[in-house]
Amino acid sequence: MPNGPMSDTATRPPGPIELPDIAARSEAVRRAIDALRRGGAVALGEGPARLAVAAAEVLSQPTLDALRASDAGAVVLAMTSPRAGALGMEAADRPHVAHLRPAASLDEIRALAQPQGVDLRPLLAGEDDASADPAIAAALQLAKLAGLMPMILFARDVAGRIDLPALSAAGILTFAEDSARWLTRVAETRLPLADAEDARLVAFRPWDGGAEALAIVIGTPDTASPVPVRIHSSCFTGDLIGSLRCDCGDQLRGAIRAIADLGAGVVVYLPQEGRGIGLVNKIRAYALQDAGFDTIDANTHLGFEPDERGYAAAGEILRRLGISRIRLLTNNPGKRAALAGLGVEVVDRLPLVIAPNPHNEAYLRTKKLRDGHGF
């Protein structure tokens, strides 16, 4: 609505046929995330060959015993290719999958998921041929969704042994997009800010109960013209407690000031800490950086991609606000490409120039040289 308050005029309610299917698979993923974080196992796939999957990092003894009692008799370890490379295994473009020795203890298995890792070879009993199975990639993605390191154990032929709805690989791999697709606008308030007194805060909640995303609407954006927009991922250390190791807090406040100076615009605030790896794994990555790793290598050493973030929720929020053409405040060329793929036209990129400090100089240099960020 040009020159007037923006409203959620573009609501796209789920269709009567689509919603039950998406709701069922998203609910199963949510329950599976909870089970993994508690050290339990979840069922992946259908039929007698479905997998029982558990996360190595938080594995419990009862879960390990249940996996070992499977009809197939073998417990298999799978990890992402970056994690395999970090532990001295051959890195390929697919997960690394190998059988665990029956004598491997719970403590030895859980130690595999320590940031620095241990020597895997004494615990392995030969490679498995399942590295190309899409279910394995989905199980590793499930661990990431749970905020855990992407190292999982699984056993085959476990139909009826795991008392949870069966997950599908497709449901896991599309979970983030499913979650973002139908956001609910749940709350809104006027919120004067130090650098933008004419501001409103709008909260959006995924209908499947996930973490909320926020829109900070500054002034009254004219949606008939390209709107200044900042897509900002949450950073507890930088945004909230003033960490000097990154530039996130400075970028957030700098973007609010810049948008206020431009007259109006939006900051979309997404709950994806640490480039999408989660706060705990971000703290682990910081410890690795203290040991000499840069930002990218620390993430891959833990088994993640250099950047695990997605922007489907940002695209949906902008659509709900009636915004389709933007001037993007970012130094990250990847955001521009990601938003274009979501149907948001990025008319212009406005860099956010932040003065370095002695604690983040190396971090900013890595972003520029290895990530292609422009300052």
N, C-alpha and C positions, 0 to 999 in steps of 0.2 A: 504494500500500500504506500505509494510515494508520498513524501512530505507528511506523513501521519504515523501514528503508533502502529508498530508491526503486530500482527496477530497470527495465530497458528491457523491460517486459512488453507494450508496445503495438507491438512491431515489426510492420511491414507489409511483408513481402517482395514484390518485384515479381512480378506474374503472368508465366507463361511466354510469353504472347503480347505483353504490354505491353513487357517489358524490352528485347527486341531492337530494337524500333522506337525507343524513347526513348534507348537507349544509342547507337544509330547516329547519331541527330540531335544528341545532346549531344557525342559525339566529334567530329562534323563542326564544331560550333560551337567547341569547344576548339581544334581545329587551325586554324580560321579566325582566332581571336583571336591565336594565335601568328604566323600569317602576316601579319596586319595590322600587328602591332607591329614586325615586321622590315621593313616597307615594301613588302610584297608585295600581291598581289591574290587575291581569293577569288571563287568562283562562287556566285551566288545565283539560285535557280530552276532550272528544267529546260527542255530543248528548245532550239531554235535562238534563241529570244529571251531566254535567260537573261543575267544581267548579270555583268560583271566589276567588282568593287568594291575600292577601295583607300582608305586614310585619307590625307587631305591633309597632316596634321601630319608624318607620317614617310615620305611618298612617296619612292620611289627612282626614279632615271632609267630603269632597265630596265623598271620597272612602268609608268611614264608612256609609254614607247615602245610597250609591249605594248598598252596601252589605245588609243593612237592608231592602232595597226595593226588594230583591230577592223573587221569587215566594214561596220559602220554608219558608221565614220569620224569620229564626233563624240564628244568627251569631255565629260561633263556633271558639273557641280558641284552637290552637294546639301548643305544645312545645315538645322539645326533652325530653327524660327520664332524662338526667342529670339536665336539667333546672327545671323540675318538682320536682326532689328531692331537689334541692337548695331552692325552694320556699315552702318546707314543704309538698309537695304532695307525694303520694305513687309513688315511682320510680319502673318502670318495664322495661322489655326489648323491649318496644315499645313506640311510642309517647303517651303523655298524651293529651286527647281531651275532651273538655267540652264546654257546651253552655254558652254564655255570657248573663247576665241579660240585658233586653232591655234598662234599665236606665243607663247602664255603659257609662260614658262620654268619649270623645276623650282623655282628659288628664289622666283619670284613666287607660285607655287601654294602652296608651303610657308609663305610669309609670311602667307597668308590665315588660317592657324591660329595666328598669334601672338595672345596674349591681347588686346592693344589693337587688333589687326587693321589692315588697310590699306584703301584705296579699291578696292572691287571692280570698279567700272564699267569701267575700262580693260581688264579681263581677260575681260569677258563679251560674248557674241555673241547675246543674246536668250534669253528664257525658254523652258523646256521644259514640256511638258504632262503630266509624270509626277508632279506633286506629290501627287496622290491615290493613287498606286500603293502598295499596302501593302509592296511589296518595298523601297521607298525608306525608309520608316519603319523597317523591320527592319534595313536596312543602317546607318542612323544609330544604332540601338540596339546593333548589333554593335560600332561604334566606342566607345560608352560602356562596354560590357562589357570592352573591351580597355584601358580607362583612358585613352582618347584623346579629344581634342576632337571633338564630333559634326559633322564636316565631311568629306564623302566625295566621291570621284570615281567615276564609273562609265561603262562603255561597253556598248552592246548588241550582240547577235548575236555572241557569243563562244564558242559551243558548241565544246568540244574544245580551247580555248586555255589554260584554267586547269586545272592538274593537281591538283585537290583535289575531294573529294566535294562534290556540289552541296548547298548549304544551302537550306532552305525558310524562308520568312518566318515561318511559324508556329513552327518549331523555335527560332528566335532569340527570338521574343517570349515563348515559354513557358520559356525556358532556365532562368531563376532558379527558377521553381516546380519544374521537372523536377529541378534540382540539389538543392533542399531536400527533395524528397518522400521520398527514401530515404537518410537519413543513417545512417552506421555509427558506432556507439559504439566508438571504437578504443582509448581509454586512460582510466585513472582513477587518482587518487592522493589521499591525504590531503595537505592543504596549509594548515598553520596560517598565518593572516594577522595582521597587526598589529592589526586591528580585529575579527577574528573567528577565534579560534584553532581552533574546531571547524568546519573547512571542508574541502571536497573539490573537486578540479578534475576535470571530466569533458570529454573531447575528442570531438567529433563531426566526421566527415569525409564530405563528399558522395561518393557512390560513383563520380562521374565525375571525381574527382581535383582538385576545386576546393579553395579555402582552407578550413581548419578553423574551426569555431565552437566556443565553450567554454561550459560551464555551471559557475558557481561555486556549489556547494551548501553553504549555511551551516546547520549544525545538522541536525536530522532533520525536514523539513517534514511536516506532517500533511496529506496530499493529500485527506482527507475534508472539509477546511475550505478556505476561500480562502487561498492561499499568497502571502505577500509576494514580489513579483517585480520586478526591474529589467531592462528590455531596453536594453542599452548597445551603441552602435556604436563600433567602434575609433577611437581618436584618438591617433595617434603623438605629436603635439605636446603635447597636454594630459595624456594618460594616462602617457606614458613620460618626457618631458623637462621637464614642469612649465610648459608655456606658460601665460602670463597672458592670452592673447587670447581664450580661451574658458573655459567652466566645466566642461568634460568630465571632467578629472581629479578636480576637487572633487566632481562628481556621482557618479563611480564610487566613490570612497572614502566619500563620504557615504552612498551606498546600502548599501555593505557594513556600515557602522556601524549604520545604521537597521535593517537586517534582523537583525543580531546582537542589537540591543536588543529587537526584536520576538520573538526566540527562534529563528527558523528562516526560511529562504526561499532564493531562487535569484536570481543575476545571470546573465542570458544575454548573452554577449559575442559580437557579430557582426562579421565582417570587412568593414565597409563605411565606409571612411574618408571624411571630408569630406562628410557627408550623402549618401554613395554615389557621389561623383564621382571618388574616388581621391586618393591622397596628392599626386601631382604636380599635378593640377588644383586641389587645395586650396591648395597653395603659390601657384599662379597667382592664385587667388581672393584670397589674403591680399595679394598685391602690388597687386591692383586695389583692395582696401580701403584700402591705404596711399595710393592715388591719389584716394580720396574715395567709393568705392562702399560700400554696406552689404553685409551677408552675402548677402541675397537677390539684389540686383542684380549682385553679382560673379559668382554662379553663373550667372545667366541671360545675362550678357554673354559668358560662355564657351560658351554654347549649351545649358546644362543647365536642367532644371527647378529650382525653389528647393530641392526635396528629392527626391533620386532613390532613397531607401532603400526596401527592401521587408522584410517581416517573416515571410515564409513559413518560413524556417529557424527563427525563434524559435518560431513556432506548433508546428512539428514537434518541436523539442527539448522543449518543455513537454509535448507529448503523449507523447513517449518516457519522460518522467519521471513520467508518470501524473498530470499537473496539468492540470485543465480550468477551474478557477475561481481567480482571482487577485486580489490587491490590488496594483495597479500603481503603482510608484514612478516618477513622471514628471511633468513640467510640460507635456508635449506632448499636446494632445487628439487629434492624428492617430494616435498609437500606440494609443490606446484603440479608435478606430474600426477601425484595421487589424487588431488582434488579434481584435476581435469578428467581423470578416469571416472569420477563420480558425478560428472555432469555439471561441475562448477567451473565457470569460465574465469580464469585468472588473467585479468586484463593487464595487470602491472604487478611488479614485485618491488616492495619497499624494504630495503635492508635495515636491520637494526644494529647499529654500530655501538658496541659496548666496550668500554675501556678495560683492557686486561689488568689483572693483578698478579703478584708473584705466585699465587697458588693455582691459577687457572691458565697461565700462559701456554703450558704444554697441551692442555686440553683443547684450547682454541686453535692451536697450531695443528693438532690432529684433525679437528673438524674441517679445517681449511684444506689441508694437504691430502687427507685420505677420504673425506666425505664430500669434498667439492663445495663446501659452504662458501658463499660469497659475502664479504663484509664491506 
